[in-house]
């Protein structure tokens, strides 16, 4: 089976549009947010490791409650 090419078909290349580089405040905010996420992840990983290295439903619920309270204090 052959694929027919229409006569006069042209490939039009559009110029690439570069997105502007984020500003200083945006980059600062993004790095702060990423740092907080990494800290929370490390804290949760350590908490799960201290409690048997097994993520159960009750442990997941407890982590969610503690994270939503605003304080990331996982001392049993």
Residue pairs with C-beta under 8 A, 6 or more apart in sequence:
22 30
39 72
40 67
40 72
43 72
43 74
44 63
44 67
44 74
46 74
47 63
47 74
48 54
48 55
48 59
48 63
50 74
50 76
51 59
51 76
63 74
66 72
66 73
66 74
